[in-house]
């Protein structure tokens, strides 16, 4: 559905993946809990940076952004609001 609606609306669909998922878990020397850096707050900050970069790249400063997802992605979408 998103592909069809996106095409009709002239939208750019961007999919961002949560840092360190699924197989890129870091192991930082001297840190006991590297996954402590994999928080929802950091995921939201990452997504905000992606939105800013995409808007800058496409000169789309006033273009609206719609976040969506299911399960964990859906929660992030709601919080991103």
HUNORSUL-V966825 format. One record per run of one state. SS is the DSSP state (H for helix, E for strand, L for the rest). FROM is the first residue (numbers start at 1). TO is the last residue. If there is no record, write none. Layout:
BEGIN
SS_FROM_TO ; SS_FROM_TO
END
This chain:
BEGIN
L_1_1 ; H_2_9 ; L_10_33 ; H_34_37 ; L_38_39 ; H_40_57 ; L_58_71 ; H_72_80 ; L_81_81
END
